[in-house]
Amino acid sequence: MSTPPFTTLTIAVLTYKRVSQIVDLIPKLVEQGRMVDASVRILVVDNDPEAGAREAVVAALGDEGVYVHEAVPGIVAGRNRALAASGDQDLLVFIDDDEVPSARWLAQLVEVYRQADPSVVAVVGSVVSVFEREPEPWVEAGRFFDRRRLATGTEITVAATNNLLLDLRWLRGHGIVFDHRFGLSGGSDTLFSRAIVAQGGRMLWCDEAEVTDEVPVSRITRAWVLQRAYRSGNSWSRTSLVLEPSRLGRLRIRAGLLSKGAVRLVGGSAQSLLGRVRGSMRHDARGRRTARRGAGMIAGAFGGVYSEYARASH
C-alpha cells in the first residue's frame, strides 16, 4: 500500500537578511515545481523584523508563490509560520535560503514519498557542503562538515529541516509543531523529527535528492565548529528530556545523559591531548569535537541552554 495521494505541495523557505540569495533561489524552486505532478507553490517566510526582503521577494515570486512576514525572532517562529501558512496543503518541503537544489531534487523526494507506505510521514534528502573559502587544515582534519549519506529508502529517526518533505495531513492530525522553547537555541528540528517517530511516523532517506550548502567564511573557524558541537550535544539532551513524559523517566534519561556526556568529555579530551602530543591534527580536532559535544550534553542534562540564534536586541 502506498502513501495517500496528494494534489498540493508547498516549498517553504525561511529567510533572514539574505535578499540576494533568496531572489536567486526562487526561479530554481519554480523550475523544480514544474517537474512534479501536483499544484506547487513557493512560500517565503521573512523573519527580518523590518521585512527587508518583501519588495524583492514579491517581485521574484510573481504568481508562483506567497510572501509572508514573521516578525517574532527565531527559527521556530518562522517554521511554525510556514506550517500555519500551509494549512490547506497536502505536503510541505523545507529548504534553506542558502542552498541550491540538484536537477531533480523535488521530483526525487516526491517519488520516494509516493512509493512508500502510509506510515511514512517524511522524506529527508542529502546536503553537501561547499565552501566560500577552503577551511584551514585543522577544520578539514576534523571532518566537521561531513554530512551523512545513506542508501535511498533507509529509515532514520532524526532529521533537520534543510531538506525535508513532510505530510501535513499527518502532522495536523497529530498536532506536531515546532517547540517555541527552542526558538533561539536551535534543536527544534531535532525535537520535531523525533516527535514524529515517537508518535508512530516514519522517515525515509532519499540520497539522490541533493542540495548544496555554501558554508560562509564565518563558519569555518575552530571556534564556530566547536561551538556547534556543543550546541548539538546540548540540543540532544534537551530534546531527550522533553520527549519523556514521566518524572521518573526524565530522571533516568538525565542520569544516562550525564554519564554519556562525561564519557565524551573525558574521552574526547584524552584523544585531543594524545593528538597534540603525536602531532595529529585529526585526533586533536575530532577529540575536541567529542569533548565539546559531551560538555553540551552535560549542560543540557542540567537544564542549561545555549542560544545559538539569539540576536543582539534579544
C-alpha positions as CSV (number, residue, x, y, z in Angstrom):
1,M,0.0,0.0,0.0
2,S,1.4,3.4,-1.0
3,T,1.0,6.8,0.8
4,P,-2.3,8.7,0.3
5,P,-2.5,10.6,-3.0
6,F,-1.8,14.4,-2.8
7,T,-2.6,17.3,-5.1
8,T,-1.0,20.3,-3.4
9,L,2.6,20.9,-2.3
10,T,4.4,24.0,-0.8
11,I,8.1,24.6,-1.0
12,A,8.9,26.7,2.1
13,V,12.0,28.8,2.6
14,L,12.8,30.8,5.7
15,T,15.0,33.8,5.1
16,Y,16.7,36.4,7.3
17,K,18.5,39.3,5.7
18,R,19.7,37.2,2.7
19,V,17.8,39.1,0.0
20,S,20.1,38.3,-2.9
21,Q,20.3,34.6,-2.1
22,I,16.5,34.1,-1.8
23,V,15.9,36.1,-5.0
24,D,18.4,33.8,-6.8
25,L,16.8,30.7,-5.3
26,I,13.2,31.4,-6.2
27,P,13.4,30.7,-10.0
28,K,15.2,27.4,-9.3
29,L,12.3,26.4,-7.0
30,V,9.8,27.4,-9.6
31,E,11.5,25.1,-12.1
32,Q,11.6,22.3,-9.6
33,G,7.8,22.6,-9.1
34,R,7.2,22.2,-12.8
35,M,8.7,18.7,-12.7
36,V,6.1,17.4,-10.2
37,D,2.6,16.2,-11.0
38,A,0.9,18.5,-8.4
39,S,-0.1,22.1,-7.8
40,V,3.2,23.5,-6.4
41,R,3.7,26.9,-4.8
42,I,6.6,28.7,-3.2
43,L,6.3,30.1,0.3
44,V,8.9,32.6,1.6
45,V,8.8,33.4,5.3
46,D,10.8,36.6,6.0
47,N,12.0,36.5,9.7
48,D,13.5,40.0,9.5
49,P,11.5,42.3,11.8
50,E,11.8,45.1,9.2
51,A,10.6,42.8,6.4
52,G,13.6,43.8,4.4
53,A,13.1,41.2,1.7
54,R,9.4,41.9,1.0
55,E,9.7,44.0,-2.2
56,A,12.4,41.9,-3.9
57,V,10.7,38.6,-3.0
58,V,7.2,39.6,-4.1
59,A,8.7,40.7,-7.4
60,A,10.6,37.5,-7.8
61,L,7.7,35.3,-6.9
62,G,5.1,36.8,-9.2
63,D,2.2,34.4,-9.4
64,E,4.3,31.4,-8.4
65,G,4.1,31.8,-4.6
66,V,3.4,33.7,-1.4
67,Y,5.5,36.0,0.8
68,V,4.7,36.2,4.5
69,H,6.4,38.3,7.2
70,E,7.1,36.7,10.6
71,A,8.4,39.5,12.9
72,V,8.8,37.3,16.0
73,P,12.6,36.5,16.2
74,G,13.8,32.9,16.0
75,I,13.7,29.9,13.7
76,V,10.8,28.3,15.5
77,A,8.5,31.2,14.8
78,G,9.5,31.1,11.1
79,R,9.0,27.3,10.8
80,N,5.6,27.4,12.6
81,R,4.5,30.3,10.4
82,A,5.4,28.1,7.4
83,L,3.2,25.3,8.8
84,A,0.3,27.8,9.6
85,A,0.5,29.4,6.1
86,S,0.2,25.9,4.5
87,G,-2.9,24.9,6.4
88,D,-4.8,23.8,3.3
89,Q,-1.8,22.0,1.7
90,D,-1.1,18.3,1.5
91,L,2.7,18.3,1.5
92,L,5.4,20.8,2.6
93,V,9.0,20.7,1.7
94,F,11.6,22.8,3.6
95,I,14.8,24.0,2.0
96,D,17.2,26.7,3.3
97,D,17.7,30.0,1.6
98,D,21.5,29.4,1.2
99,E,21.1,26.1,-0.5
100,V,20.9,25.1,-4.2
101,P,18.8,22.1,-5.2
102,S,20.1,19.4,-7.7
103,A,18.4,19.0,-11.1
104,R,15.6,16.7,-10.0
105,W,15.7,17.4,-6.2
106,L,11.9,17.8,-5.6
107,A,10.8,15.1,-8.0
108,Q,13.1,12.6,-6.3
109,L,11.8,13.5,-2.8
110,V,8.2,13.1,-4.1
111,E,9.0,9.8,-5.8
112,V,10.3,8.2,-2.6
113,Y,7.3,9.5,-0.8
114,R,4.8,8.2,-3.3
115,Q,6.3,4.7,-3.3
116,A,6.3,4.5,0.5
117,D,3.7,3.0,2.7
118,P,1.2,5.2,4.7
119,S,3.2,5.2,7.8
120,V,5.9,7.3,6.1
121,V,5.4,10.9,7.1
122,A,8.7,12.5,6.0
123,V,11.4,12.1,3.3
124,V,14.9,13.5,4.0
125,G,17.3,14.5,1.3
126,S,21.1,14.8,1.4
127,V,23.1,18.0,1.9
128,V,26.6,18.6,0.5
129,S,28.7,21.4,1.9
130,V,30.7,23.6,-0.4
131,F,33.0,26.3,1.0
132,E,33.2,30.0,0.3
133,R,36.9,29.6,1.1
134,E,38.9,26.4,1.8
135,P,38.9,25.7,5.6
136,E,42.1,25.6,7.5
137,P,43.8,22.2,7.7
138,W,42.7,21.7,11.4
139,V,39.0,22.1,10.4
140,E,39.4,19.8,7.4
141,A,41.1,17.2,9.6
142,G,38.2,17.2,12.0
143,R,35.8,16.5,9.1
144,F,33.3,18.9,10.8
145,F,31.3,19.4,7.6
146,D,31.0,15.8,6.5
147,R,27.3,15.1,6.1
148,R,25.7,11.7,6.3
149,R,25.0,9.7,3.1
150,L,22.7,6.8,3.3
151,A,21.1,4.4,0.8
152,T,17.8,5.6,-0.5
153,G,14.9,4.1,1.5
154,T,16.9,3.8,4.7
155,E,14.7,4.6,7.7
156,I,16.0,7.3,10.0
157,T,14.9,8.7,13.4
158,V,16.1,12.3,13.4
159,A,16.3,15.0,10.7
160,A,17.0,18.6,10.1
161,T,14.7,20.9,8.1
162,N,17.2,21.9,5.5
163,N,16.0,19.3,3.0
164,L,12.8,17.7,4.3
165,L,9.4,16.7,2.8
166,L,6.5,16.4,5.3
167,D,3.0,15.1,5.1
168,L,1.0,18.0,6.5
169,R,-2.2,15.9,6.8
170,W,-0.5,13.5,9.2
171,L,1.1,16.4,11.2
172,R,-2.2,18.2,11.6
173,G,-3.8,15.0,12.8
174,H,-1.1,14.5,15.4
175,G,-0.8,18.2,16.5
176,I,3.0,18.3,15.9
177,V,4.6,21.7,15.6
178,F,8.0,23.2,16.4
179,D,8.6,23.9,20.1
180,H,9.0,27.6,21.0
181,R,11.3,26.8,23.8
182,F,13.9,26.0,21.1
183,G,13.4,29.2,19.2
184,L,16.7,30.9,19.8
185,S,18.8,27.8,20.8
186,G,18.4,25.6,17.8
187,G,17.4,22.0,18.0
188,S,13.7,22.5,17.3
189,D,14.0,20.4,14.1
190,T,15.7,17.6,16.2
191,L,12.7,17.6,18.6
192,F,10.2,17.9,15.8
193,S,11.5,15.0,13.9
194,R,12.0,12.8,17.0
195,A,8.4,13.6,18.0
196,I,7.2,12.3,14.6
197,V,8.9,9.0,15.3
198,A,7.7,8.9,18.9
199,Q,4.1,9.2,17.6
200,G,4.5,6.3,15.1
201,G,5.5,8.2,12.0
202,R,8.4,7.0,9.8
203,M,11.1,9.0,8.0
204,L,12.9,7.7,4.9
205,W,16.2,8.9,3.3
206,C,16.5,9.9,-0.3
207,D,20.1,10.2,-1.2
208,E,19.5,11.4,-4.8
209,A,17.5,14.5,-3.6
210,E,20.6,16.5,-3.0
211,V,21.1,20.2,-2.2
212,T,24.4,22.0,-1.8
213,D,25.0,24.3,1.1
214,E,27.6,27.1,0.7
215,V,29.4,27.5,4.1
216,P,30.5,31.1,4.7
217,V,33.9,32.1,6.0
218,S,32.4,32.9,9.4
219,R,31.6,29.2,9.9
220,I,34.9,27.6,9.0
221,T,36.7,28.6,12.2
222,R,37.7,26.5,15.1
223,A,35.5,28.5,17.4
224,W,32.4,28.1,15.3
225,V,32.7,24.3,14.7
226,L,33.4,23.6,18.3
227,Q,30.5,25.7,19.5
228,R,28.2,23.9,17.0
229,A,29.4,20.6,18.5
230,Y,28.5,22.0,22.0
231,R,25.1,23.1,20.8
232,S,24.4,19.7,19.1
233,G,25.1,17.9,22.4
234,N,23.0,20.5,24.3
235,S,20.1,20.1,22.0
236,W,20.2,16.3,22.1
237,S,19.9,16.3,25.9
238,R,17.1,18.9,26.0
239,T,15.1,17.1,23.3
240,S,15.5,13.8,25.0
241,L,14.1,15.2,28.3
242,V,11.2,17.0,26.6
243,L,10.1,13.8,24.8
244,E,9.9,11.8,28.1
245,P,6.5,12.5,29.8
246,S,7.2,10.9,33.2
247,R,9.3,12.4,36.0
248,L,10.9,9.1,36.8
249,G,11.7,8.6,33.1
250,R,13.3,12.0,32.9
251,L,15.5,11.2,36.0
252,R,16.7,8.0,34.2
253,I,17.3,9.9,31.0
254,R,19.1,12.7,32.8
255,A,21.4,10.2,34.5
256,G,22.1,8.5,31.2
257,L,22.9,11.8,29.5
258,L,25.3,12.8,32.3
259,S,27.1,9.5,32.0
260,K,27.3,9.6,28.2
261,G,28.3,13.3,28.3
262,A,31.1,12.6,30.8
263,V,32.4,9.7,28.7
264,R,32.6,12.0,25.7
265,L,34.1,14.9,27.6
266,V,36.9,12.7,29.2
267,G,37.5,10.5,26.2
268,G,37.5,13.4,23.7
269,S,39.9,15.4,25.9
270,A,42.2,12.4,26.1
271,Q,42.1,11.9,22.3
272,S,42.8,15.6,21.8
273,L,45.7,15.6,24.1
274,L,47.2,12.5,22.5
275,G,46.7,14.1,19.1
276,R,48.7,17.2,20.2
277,V,51.4,15.0,21.7
278,R,51.7,13.0,18.5
279,G,51.2,15.9,16.1
280,S,48.0,14.6,14.7
281,M,45.6,17.3,13.8
282,R,42.9,14.7,13.0
283,H,42.9,13.3,16.5
284,D,43.2,16.7,18.1
285,A,40.2,18.1,16.2
286,R,38.0,15.1,16.5
287,G,38.8,14.7,20.2
288,R,37.9,18.3,20.8
289,R,34.7,18.0,19.0
290,T,33.7,14.9,21.0
291,A,34.6,16.7,24.2
292,R,32.6,19.8,23.3
293,R,29.6,17.6,22.4
294,G,29.9,15.9,25.8
295,A,30.1,19.2,27.6
296,G,26.9,20.3,25.8
297,M,25.1,17.1,26.8
298,I,26.0,17.6,30.4
299,A,24.9,21.2,30.4
300,G,21.6,20.2,28.7
301,A,21.0,17.5,31.2
302,F,21.2,20.1,34.0
303,G,18.9,22.5,32.1
304,G,21.5,24.7,30.5
305,V,20.5,26.3,27.2
306,Y,22.9,27.7,24.6
307,S,21.1,30.2,22.4
308,E,22.8,30.0,19.1
309,Y,20.3,32.1,17.2
310,A,19.9,34.9,19.8
311,R,20.0,38.4,18.3
312,A,21.7,41.4,19.9
313,S,18.4,43.1,20.7
314,H,17.1,40.0,22.5
